[in-house]
Amino acid sequence: MTHSRAPFTSDPAPSDPHPPTPAHLRRIAVSAALQAGEALAEAFRSQMEVATKTSAHDLVTVYDEQTEQRLIKTLTAAVPDSRITGEEGGSVGHGRLEWIIDPIDGTSNFAHGFAMFSISIAAALDDVVLAGVVHDPVNRLTFSADDAGAYLATGDSAEQPLRPTPKDLPEEHLNLVTSFPGSAMVQRRGQEALTAFGELVTTYSAVRRLISGALELCHAAAGWADVACGGNTRPWDVAAGQLILRRAGGQYLPYGARQGRSWDGAPTEDAHLAPGYIGLGPGVQAPTAQRVIATFAHRG
């Protein structure tokens, strides 16, 4: 199923009944992420209480809930007729415009004092992601995208277009970032999952587990990584990152099935809903990773 893009042409006045443009949505999301990120940067490596959700590998802190509530308040104030899909609070509201948010993508990293986590916000209309931001508050990196392109702001510097030079390298020279296989995948598939991970390790020049799908995709968008992949993701993990990657000139290939919808690696407008994915930096091909993720995403 391919969705057509809504015909947004200009930023509306506050009383305009039509949704804001992708560019305006991006600015709203960037502002919300920067504001929320200040508190996370302050809290980083402080004493904090850490709890678990579904398992000992699925951590949550008080900052996850606080950040999500702060984002909900800011985003719905900016666009009153909108709804929220968040990692912590689920679905809230009934507006046509959907904000897909992960208040801390990489909570385990945040809780353990490892500076690799982000705030991820995407704006979607009818399952088409129109704008997104991934903000790394500790390293002060703000990746974003709308229909005009992808952007990166570093520290206090003004944002610049994000469009790295395409790479044409043999597969064995590429570096890959991933959270695959997660603990649940290893528990279900055992040695098969470990063998698949071993194939990635022996195929690529380097394999790094960042445990933040949003940042993994953004690092591929910037050309710092070549391949990003995941096998058991939710929309808030990838909605913003996949748009940033695509607008930077890369590819986002969805795999697997969820809620009656199936993806086979062909690019689609609703790719962020798929459970598995391969993200390719500009010019990159990675057939081994595509085969591994396709197999696991479809078989669970």
C-alpha positions as CSV (number, residue, x, y, z in Angstrom):
1,M,0.0,0.0,0.0
2,T,1.5,3.3,-1.1
3,H,0.1,6.6,0.4
4,S,0.0,9.8,-1.5
5,R,1.6,12.9,0.1
6,A,-0.8,15.5,1.4
7,P,-0.7,18.7,-0.6
8,F,0.8,21.1,2.0
9,T,2.1,24.3,0.4
10,S,2.5,27.0,3.0
11,D,2.6,27.6,6.7
12,P,-0.9,28.4,7.9
13,A,-2.2,31.0,10.3
14,P,-3.2,29.7,13.7
15,S,-6.9,29.8,12.6
16,D,-6.3,27.9,9.4
17,P,-8.2,24.6,9.6
18,H,-5.5,22.8,7.4
19,P,-2.6,21.0,9.0
20,P,0.8,22.8,9.1
21,T,3.4,22.3,6.4
22,P,6.1,19.7,6.8
23,A,8.6,22.5,7.3
24,H,6.6,24.0,10.1
25,L,6.1,20.6,11.7
26,R,9.8,20.1,11.7
27,R,10.4,23.4,13.4
28,I,7.8,22.5,16.1
29,A,9.5,19.1,16.6
30,V,13.0,20.6,16.8
31,S,11.9,23.2,19.3
32,A,10.2,20.6,21.5
33,A,13.2,18.2,21.4
34,L,15.7,20.9,22.3
35,Q,13.6,22.1,25.2
36,A,13.1,18.5,26.6
37,G,16.7,17.6,25.9
38,E,18.0,20.2,28.4
39,A,16.6,18.3,31.4
40,L,18.0,15.0,30.1
41,A,21.5,16.5,29.6
42,E,21.3,17.7,33.2
43,A,20.2,14.4,34.6
44,F,22.7,12.3,32.6
45,R,25.1,10.4,34.9
46,S,23.2,11.5,38.0
47,Q,21.8,9.2,40.6
48,M,18.5,7.9,39.3
49,E,16.1,5.1,40.1
50,V,15.9,2.6,37.3
51,A,13.0,0.1,36.9
52,T,12.2,-2.6,34.4
53,K,9.2,-3.0,32.1
54,T,8.9,-6.3,30.1
55,S,12.3,-7.7,31.2
56,A,15.6,-6.9,32.9
57,H,16.7,-5.7,29.4
58,D,13.8,-3.2,29.1
59,L,14.6,-0.4,31.4
60,V,12.7,2.8,32.3
61,T,13.5,5.8,34.4
62,V,11.4,8.6,35.8
63,Y,12.8,10.8,33.0
64,D,11.1,8.7,30.3
65,E,7.7,9.5,31.6
66,Q,8.6,13.2,32.4
67,T,10.0,13.8,29.0
68,E,7.1,12.2,27.2
69,Q,4.6,14.4,29.2
70,R,6.7,17.5,28.4
71,L,6.7,16.6,24.7
72,I,3.0,15.9,24.6
73,K,2.2,19.3,26.2
74,T,4.5,21.2,23.8
75,L,3.4,19.4,20.6
76,T,-0.3,19.5,21.3
77,A,-0.2,23.1,22.3
78,A,1.5,23.9,18.9
79,V,-1.0,21.7,16.9
80,P,-4.1,21.3,19.1
81,D,-5.9,19.0,16.7
82,S,-3.3,16.2,16.9
83,R,-2.8,12.9,18.5
84,I,0.1,11.2,20.2
85,T,1.6,7.7,19.7
86,G,4.3,7.4,22.4
87,E,6.5,4.6,23.8
88,E,5.4,5.2,27.4
89,G,1.8,6.4,27.2
90,G,0.5,4.6,24.1
91,S,-2.0,6.4,21.9
92,V,-3.6,9.7,23.1
93,G,-6.1,11.9,21.3
94,H,-8.0,11.6,18.0
95,G,-6.6,14.2,15.6
96,R,-5.6,13.3,12.0
97,L,-2.1,14.6,12.5
98,E,0.0,12.0,14.6
99,W,3.0,12.8,16.6
100,I,5.1,9.6,17.1
101,I,7.5,10.1,20.0
102,D,10.2,8.2,21.9
103,P,11.2,10.3,24.9
104,I,14.4,8.5,25.4
105,D,15.5,6.2,22.6
106,G,18.3,4.2,24.2
107,T,17.1,4.3,27.8
108,S,19.6,1.6,28.8
109,N,22.4,3.8,27.6
110,F,21.0,6.8,29.4
111,A,20.6,4.8,32.7
112,H,24.1,3.4,32.5
113,G,25.8,6.7,31.7
114,F,26.6,5.9,28.1
115,A,26.2,8.9,25.9
116,M,24.3,7.3,23.1
117,F,20.6,8.1,23.4
118,S,18.1,10.5,21.8
119,I,14.7,12.1,21.7
120,S,12.8,11.1,18.6
121,I,9.8,12.9,17.3
122,A,8.0,12.3,14.0
123,A,4.9,14.0,12.5
124,A,2.7,11.7,10.3
125,L,-0.5,12.1,8.4
126,D,-2.4,9.0,7.3
127,D,0.7,6.9,8.1
128,V,3.0,9.1,5.9
129,V,5.8,10.6,7.9
130,L,6.1,14.3,6.9
131,A,8.7,15.6,9.3
132,G,11.0,14.3,12.1
133,V,13.8,15.1,14.5
134,V,16.3,13.0,16.4
135,H,18.1,15.0,19.1
136,D,21.1,13.8,20.9
137,P,21.2,16.1,24.0
138,V,24.6,15.1,25.4
139,N,26.6,15.3,22.2
140,R,24.4,18.2,21.0
141,L,23.5,16.8,17.6
142,T,20.1,17.6,16.1
143,F,19.2,15.7,13.0
144,S,15.9,16.6,11.3
145,A,14.0,16.3,8.0
146,D,11.0,17.5,6.1
147,D,9.9,17.3,2.5
148,A,12.7,19.6,1.4
149,G,15.6,17.7,2.8
150,A,17.6,16.5,5.9
151,Y,19.6,18.8,8.2
152,L,22.1,18.6,11.0
153,A,22.8,21.1,13.7
154,T,25.9,20.6,15.9
155,G,26.3,22.5,19.2
156,D,25.4,26.1,18.8
157,S,26.1,26.1,15.1
158,A,23.2,26.7,12.6
159,E,21.8,23.7,11.0
160,Q,23.3,22.6,7.6
161,P,21.9,20.4,4.9
162,L,22.7,16.7,5.5
163,R,23.7,15.1,2.2
164,P,26.9,13.1,2.4
165,T,28.8,11.9,-0.7
166,P,27.5,8.5,-1.8
167,K,29.9,5.6,-1.1
168,D,30.8,2.8,-3.5
169,L,32.6,0.2,-1.4
170,P,32.7,-3.6,-1.3
171,E,30.5,-5.1,1.4
172,E,33.4,-6.2,3.5
173,H,34.6,-2.6,3.8
174,L,31.3,-1.3,5.2
175,N,30.6,-0.7,8.9
176,L,27.2,-1.6,10.4
177,V,25.3,-0.4,13.4
178,T,22.5,-2.4,14.9
179,S,20.5,-3.5,18.0
180,F,20.0,-7.0,16.4
181,P,19.6,-9.5,17.9
182,G,17.9,-8.3,21.0
183,S,17.5,-10.5,24.1
184,A,14.0,-11.5,23.1
185,M,15.2,-12.6,19.7
186,V,18.0,-14.7,21.2
187,Q,15.5,-16.3,23.6
188,R,13.2,-17.2,20.8
189,R,15.6,-18.3,18.1
190,G,18.7,-19.3,20.2
191,Q,21.7,-20.4,18.3
192,E,20.1,-19.4,15.0
193,A,20.1,-15.7,16.0
194,L,23.6,-15.9,17.3
195,T,24.8,-17.5,14.1
196,A,23.1,-14.7,12.1
197,F,24.8,-12.1,14.2
198,G,28.1,-13.9,13.7
199,E,27.6,-13.7,9.9
200,L,27.2,-9.9,10.2
201,V,30.4,-9.7,12.3
202,T,32.4,-11.7,9.8
203,T,31.0,-9.9,6.8
204,Y,31.4,-6.3,7.7
205,S,34.5,-4.3,8.6
206,A,32.9,-3.4,12.0
207,V,29.7,-4.1,13.7
208,R,28.6,-1.8,16.6
209,R,25.6,-2.2,18.9
210,L,24.5,1.3,19.7
211,I,21.1,0.3,21.2
212,S,19.4,3.4,19.8
213,G,17.7,2.7,16.5
214,A,17.0,6.4,15.9
215,L,20.6,7.4,16.2
216,E,21.8,4.4,14.2
217,L,19.7,5.6,11.3
218,C,20.9,9.1,11.7
219,H,24.6,8.0,11.8
220,A,23.9,6.2,8.5
221,A,22.3,9.4,7.2
222,A,25.4,11.4,8.1
223,G,27.7,8.9,6.5
224,W,29.3,7.9,9.8
225,A,27.8,4.4,9.5
226,D,27.1,2.6,6.3
227,V,24.3,0.2,7.3
228,A,21.8,0.2,10.1
229,C,19.4,-2.7,10.8
230,G,16.8,-3.9,13.3
231,G,14.6,-6.9,13.6
232,N,12.0,-6.1,16.3
233,T,11.2,-2.4,16.3
234,R,8.2,-0.2,17.0
235,P,7.2,2.9,15.0
236,W,8.6,5.3,17.6
237,D,12.0,3.7,17.2
238,V,12.4,4.5,13.6
239,A,9.7,7.0,12.3
240,A,11.9,10.1,12.5
241,G,15.2,8.4,11.7
242,Q,14.0,6.7,8.5
243,L,12.8,10.0,7.1
244,I,16.1,11.7,7.9
245,L,18.0,8.8,6.2
246,R,15.8,9.0,3.1
247,R,16.0,12.7,2.8
248,A,19.8,12.5,3.2
249,G,19.9,10.3,0.1
250,G,19.9,6.9,1.7
251,Q,17.4,4.0,1.6
252,Y,15.1,2.6,4.2
253,L,13.9,-1.0,3.4
254,P,11.1,-2.5,5.5
255,Y,10.7,-6.2,6.3
256,G,8.2,-8.4,8.1
257,A,4.5,-8.3,9.0
258,R,2.4,-6.5,11.5
259,Q,-1.3,-6.1,12.0
260,G,-2.2,-7.6,8.7
261,R,0.3,-5.6,6.7
262,S,3.4,-7.2,5.1
263,W,6.6,-5.6,3.9
264,D,9.1,-7.4,1.6
265,G,12.0,-4.8,1.4
266,A,10.3,-2.5,-1.2
267,P,10.3,1.2,-0.1
268,T,6.9,2.3,1.1
269,E,5.5,5.5,2.6
270,D,4.4,3.6,5.8
271,A,7.7,1.7,6.2
272,H,8.1,2.9,9.8
273,L,5.3,0.5,10.8
274,A,7.3,-2.6,9.7
275,P,9.0,-4.6,12.5
276,G,12.2,-5.1,10.6
277,Y,14.4,-2.8,8.5
278,I,17.6,-2.1,6.7
279,G,18.9,1.4,6.5
280,L,21.5,2.1,3.8
281,G,23.7,5.2,3.7
282,P,23.8,7.0,0.3
283,G,25.2,4.7,-2.4
284,V,25.5,1.7,-0.1
285,Q,24.5,-1.9,-0.9
286,A,24.5,-4.6,1.8
287,P,23.0,-7.9,0.5
288,T,24.1,-9.9,3.5
289,A,22.4,-7.7,6.1
290,Q,19.3,-7.6,3.9
291,R,19.1,-11.3,3.7
292,V,19.6,-11.8,7.5
293,I,17.0,-9.2,8.5
294,A,14.5,-10.3,5.9
295,T,14.7,-13.9,7.3
296,F,14.3,-12.9,10.9
297,A,11.7,-10.2,10.4
298,H,9.4,-12.5,8.5
299,R,9.8,-15.5,10.9
300,G,9.9,-13.6,14.2
